[in-house]
Amino acid sequence: MVQIIIGVLLLVAFFGLIVYAFRGGNLMLGMLIMAIIWASLSIIGFLTIKDPSFVSANKALINTSLADHLKAVFQSGPESWGPTLVNFIFGAWFGRVMLKTGIASKIIKLTVELGGDKPVVTSIMLSIVTTFVFSSMFGAGAVVAIGVIVFPILLSLGIPKKTALVSFMLAVGAGLYINPVIFSQYKMFYLDSNGNETVSYDSQYLQWGFIALAVQLLIAIIYTIVFSRKKRQVHQWASPMPKNGTGATEGNKVPGIALITPFVPVVLAIAFGLPVIFGFLVAGFFALAVCGFMRTWKGTAEVFNKTFYDGVIDTAPLMGFMLIIPMFNAASSLAVPYFQSLLGGIIPNSTLVVALAFAIIAPLGLFRGPLTLAGAGSATLGILKSLNFSPHFLFALMYAPTVTMNISSDITQSWIIWGINYTKVETKDYLKSSAPTGWIITAILSAATFFIYG
């Protein structure tokens, strides 16, 4: 009974966070409080619950000391995101180099000229290209690197900031549906009791994966077309601009060869499998060299220091938030047994009913909730596994809210927070568009999951 009460309290806190976020509350502080609440309730339960069945099912967690639980949530969690933070910093530096050299503004000018009087067509082409890129690339640094190019173009074309942000993040997420890296990350949730894989990156998955990609990309395009017509206001730049406009050095000429710079990290990663940070360094110094910023050692050192400093400043608010998110992720793993106790007895074992339920309650994939494997979804998955659904059905069922509701639409996703800061869109305004759009996509994919695997 106590575990049920704790499960209810966890859900109450979860819905409280949603209300708080929709009212425009500070999300970094909100996530920290949520991590504290979820961790505290879970640990209290481990220390007090004497139910034999609960104790037997959760021996490892119950036998873990209080100090180790706190270390897992508040120490190991933030430390585990070190590599992601490093990618962000180098991505931000690369973005600053693109500004300093004038390459970004040059690309914007050329794109606007090519787009002519058809900005929606240009934005659709950018969505398709972005999806293609992220079918292979993954990670916050990659999103930042592409975002610092795509956002200025979209905004210069007159696409509203919120529309540009939502469509770009949906395009990124669409590519992830066939991305082998993220697939490998989440297939680990589906190992059998002997540690063997039950789902593979093969034709059986990809038939659904390509459908998911197409659905999300199509919705992103439709969203862009519909909401670009309502209000069009040209923005020269989305981030704070230095006095000379785009941040480029006054009078600096950008040679044609410099325009390949944004594609260098992508090509090096996809074609040659080289590290993203290495790609940023190669592309960044290539840009500085061909644009005449490396004529002297002293000048090179000064521009390197300045662009790195500015890049770190750009990402400073984001870094704080990114160090809080892992705390909540770790706290959500402690909450798994309580969600199992609360929801385990009421979930039906019909694929049709379960797929329909996922379509209806898809927003629970937001805020690291019980429908996303990037949050508390492992509890839901554990319950569904006990009902003997096929692994492919369960994988697709959970993958849609994980990729679409969480990774593509949720303000707890690191690169979405970066995008919100970069474009200066209010979090509540973003959620008002991203949540219903993601809900529609997830509902469609739940239906596809039933018809393919159900």
N, C-alpha and C positions, 0 to 999 in steps of 0.2 A: 504493500500500500504506500509506503514512504517513497519508493522509487517512482510510483505514478504521480504523487504530489510534486516531486522534484521535476519530473518530466513536464508537468503542466506549468510549473514556475519558469522552466527554461523557455517554453514556448511563449509565455506571457512577456518575458524579457525580450525575446526575439521580435515579437510584434511591436513592443515598445520602441525598439531600435528603428523599425520601419517608419513608425509615426514620427519619431524624432528626426529622422533623415528627411522625410517629406516636408517637415516644417522648417527645414533649412538649418538644423542644428550642426554644430561643429563635429564632423564625422570622426576625426582623429580621437577626440576625447570620448565620443560615443562608443567607438570600437574598444577603447581601453576599458571603459566601464563594463561593456559587455563581456570582455575577456575575464575581468575580475568576477563578475556575477556568475558566469557559466562555470568558471573554474572553482569558485567557492562552493556553489550548490553541489557540483559533482563530487568534490572532495568530502564535503560534509556527509553526503550520501554514502560514500565508500567507508567512512569512519563509523557510521551509525546503523546502517541497514544490516539486519541479521537474517533476512529471508534466505533459507538454504539454497533455493534455486537461483536467486540473484547472486549470492556469494559464490556458488559453484561455477556459474557462467562467466564471472568476472574476477577470477582469482588473481590474475596478474595485476589488474588495476588496484584491487583492494589491498594487496600485499605491498604495493609500492608506498614508500614513505612519503610523508607530507613534503619534506624538503625536495625529494626527487620530482614530485608532481609540480611544485612551484618552479623548479629548475627547467622542467620541460616546457612550461608555458612562458615564463618570463625571461629565461636566459637562452635556452637552446633555440626557441622559436625565432627571435630576432636575429640571432647569430646565423641561422640557416639561410637567411636572405642576403647574406654578404655578396655572393656572386651576382645576384640580380641588381643590387645597388651599384656595383662596379660597372655593370653594363649600362645602367642609366647614366652614370657620370660621363662615361666615354661617349655615349650617344648624345648627351647634352653638349659636350665639347665639340663634337662633329657638327652639331647644329649651329653652334656659335661660329665655327669656321665658315660654314656655308653663308652665314650672314656677313661676317667680316670681309670675305673675299668678294661679295656681291654676286656670287653664283646663284643663290636662291632667287634674288630679285631678277636676275637675267632670265632664269627659267620661267619665272612668273610672267615676265613680259612676253616671252616667246609663246607661252601657252595661251595667254590671253589673245595674242595675235592669231594663233592657229584656231582657237575656239571661235573667234569672230563673234557673231551674234547668236551662237548656239552653246551657251555655257552649260546647259543641262546635258547635252551630248558629251561634252568634255568631262563633266563630273561622272557620268556613267562609265566612260572609258577608264577614268582613274579608279573607280570602284572595281572594275574587272581586273585591272593590272594589280591592284592591291591584293585582291583575293588570290590571284596567281602567285604573287610573291610569298604570301603567308601559307601557301600549301606546302612550302618547304621550310621557311624560316619560322622561328618561334622565339619569343622572349621580349622582355620590356625594352631592351636596347634596340632591337630591330624595329619595334613599333615606333619608338621615338625617332629613329633615323628616317623612317619613311614618313612619319607624321610631320616632321619639320619641313618636308618638301610638299606634301599633299595639302596640308591645311592652308598655307599661304595661297596656293593656286586656287583652291575652292573659294576662299574668301575673296580673292581678287576678281573671281568670276561673278561675284554677287550672290553666291550661295549663303543663306543665313548661317550664322555660326553654329547654332544648335543642330540644324540639318546636316551641316558638314561633319560635325562631331559624331552624330548618331550613325550616319551612313558610312563613315570611315571605319568606325569600330565594328559595325556589322560586316563590312567587307573583310576586315581582318579576321573576324570569327568564322566567316564562311570558308576561308582557306584552311582554317585549322581542322575542319571536318575530314580532310584527307591528308592532314599533316602526320607523317609517321612518328615524329618525335612525341607529340602530345598523345597520340594513340598508345604508344608504348608506355607512357607515363600512367595512363588510366587503366590499361588492361591488367595491371598488377592487382587491381581490386578484384579480379575475377579468377584468380588462381584457385584450383581445387584444394582439397585437404592435404594432398600430397605435394603441393607446390607446382602442379602442372598447369600450363596455360589452357584456358577453355575458349578463348577468342583470339583470332590472329588477324594481322593486316593482310587480308586476302580478298578474293573476289566476293566471298560471302559477305564481308563487311563493306567493301567498297561500293557494292550496288546501293547500299543505304547511304554510305558516306557521300557519294556524288549527288544523290538526291538531296541530302541535307545541305550540301554546298549550294546547289542550284536554287533551292527554296530560299535560303537566307540571302543570297546575292540578289535574287529577283525582288524580294521584299525591300532590300536596301535601295535598289534602283527605283522601285515604285515610290518609296518614301521620299527619295530625292526629287523625283518628278513632281509629286503632289505638293510638297512643302516648299519647293523652290519657287513655285508660282505665286504663293500667297504673299510673300514679302521678299524683296530683293534689295539688298543694300551692300554696296561694294566696300570691302575693308582692305586697306593697304597691308595691314599686318595684324596678327592676333595677339602677339605678346608685346610687352612694353617696348617702345621703340626708342633707340637713341636719337639724338637731335638730327642726324642726317637721314632719317627716314627708315631705311631697311637695316641699317647697321653696317652697310658696306662703307669702306673707306672712300671719302670724297675723291672723285676723279679717277678711281681705279677702273681699268679696263679689263673685262673678262674675256679671255680668248675662247674660241669655240671648243678647243679640246677640254677646257675646264667643265663643260656641261655634262661630261660623262661621270663627274665626281659622285653624284648621288647613287649611281648604279654600281660603283666599284665594290662597296661592302657586300651588296646583294649578290653580285656575280661571284665574288671570291668565296662567299659562303655556300651558294647553291652549286656552282660549277666545280669548285675545287675543295669544298668541305673545310675551308679555313675558318678559324675562330672569328666571331663577330668583332671583338675588340681589335684584333689584328687588322681586320678590314677597315674599321674606323680610322686607325692610325695611318694606314697606307693611303686611304682616300683623303684624310685631312691634310697630311703633309704634301700629297700630290697637289691638292687645291692651293695650298699656300705657295708651293713652288711655282706652278704655272701662272699664278696671279701676281707674282713678283713680291711676295712677302718674305722670301728667304734669301735675299741678296747678301745679307751680312749675318754673322753669327749672333751679334747683339740684337739685331732686328728680329731674327727668328726666335730668340729666347723671349723677347718682350711680347711678341704676338702669341706665342705658345702659352706663356703665363697668363696673359690677359684673357684669351679665349677660354682657357681652362677655368680661371676664376669666375668669369661670367657664366659659364656652363653650370658650375656648382651652385652659384647663387640662384640660377633659374630653377634648379631642382630641389633646393633646400626644403621648402614646405612639403614637397612630396616625400622626401626621405623620412621625415618624421612619421608620416602616415604609414609608409611601407614597413617601418619597424614595429608598428602596432599591429598590423594585420596578422603577422605570424603568431602573435600571442593569442589572438582569437581563434586562428586555425588550430593551434594546439589545445586550447580550451574546448573547442568543439569536439575534438577526439575523445575527451573525457566524458562528454555528454552522450556519447553513443549508447551506452547501456540503458539510459533512462528513456531515450526515444524508442528503443526496442521494447521496453516494458510498456510504454504508453500506447504505441501504435501497433505493436505486434499482433494483438488479438482482434483488430478491427479491419485489417486489410484483406480483401477478397482474393481468391486464387484464380480468377478469370482474367485472361489476357485482355479481353475486350474492356472489362470494367476497370482494370488497372490502367490501361492506355487512356481510357476516357478520363479517369481521375487525374492522371498526370497532365492531360490537356487543360483541365479545369483549374488545378492548383499549381500550375507552372510558376507563378510568381514566388512560390516558396523556394525557388532556386536562387532568388536574390539574397543578398546579405549573408552569404555562406550558410544558407538554410538547409533544411533536411532533404532537398531535392538536388543538391549539387555535391559532386564528389570532391570539389575544392573546398568544402565546408563540412557540414554535419550530415551529408548524404550517405556516408558509409553506414550510418545507423539504418537508414531506409533500405539500403542495398542488403544489409545483413538480414533484415526482416523478409525481403522479397526472395532472397536466396533460399530461405527455409521453406518457401512455398513451391519449390521445384519448377520455377520458370526456366526456359532455356537460356543459356548464357548470352547468346546473340540478342535475344529479345531484351534481356535486362541491360546489356551494354548499351544498345541504342536508346532504350527508354531513359536511362540515367545520363547518357552522353548529351542529349539535346538540351535539357535544362542546365547542365554543367557548362557547355560551350556557349549556348545562346543567352540564357538568363544570367549566368554568372560572368563568364569571360567576355562576352560581347556587350552586355547591357548594364552590369552592376557597378556601382560606384565604389565597391570594395576591391575592384580589380585595379592593380597598380597603374597600368598604362592608361586606363580610363581616367583615373584621377589626374595623371599627367596631362591628358588631353583637355580635361575640364580647366585645369590651371592655365594651360597654354592658350586656349581659345576664350577664356574668361566667361564661360557659360556657368550659370548657377546650377548647383547640384540638383536642386529640386526641379528645375526646368528640364534638365537632362533626363531625370528619372521619369518625368511626366510623358516623355516621348519614347525613351528606350524601353521602359517596362512594358507598355502595351504592345509595342512593336515586337519585342522579344517573346511576349506571351502568344501572339499570333503565330510566329514561326514555330515555337515549341509545340503548340497545339497541332499544327499541320504535320510536324515530324512525329508526334505521338500517333497520329493516324497512320502515317507511313510505316511506322514501326509495327503496328498491329497487322497491317496488310502484308508486310514482308515476312515478319517473324512470328506473328501471333497465332 
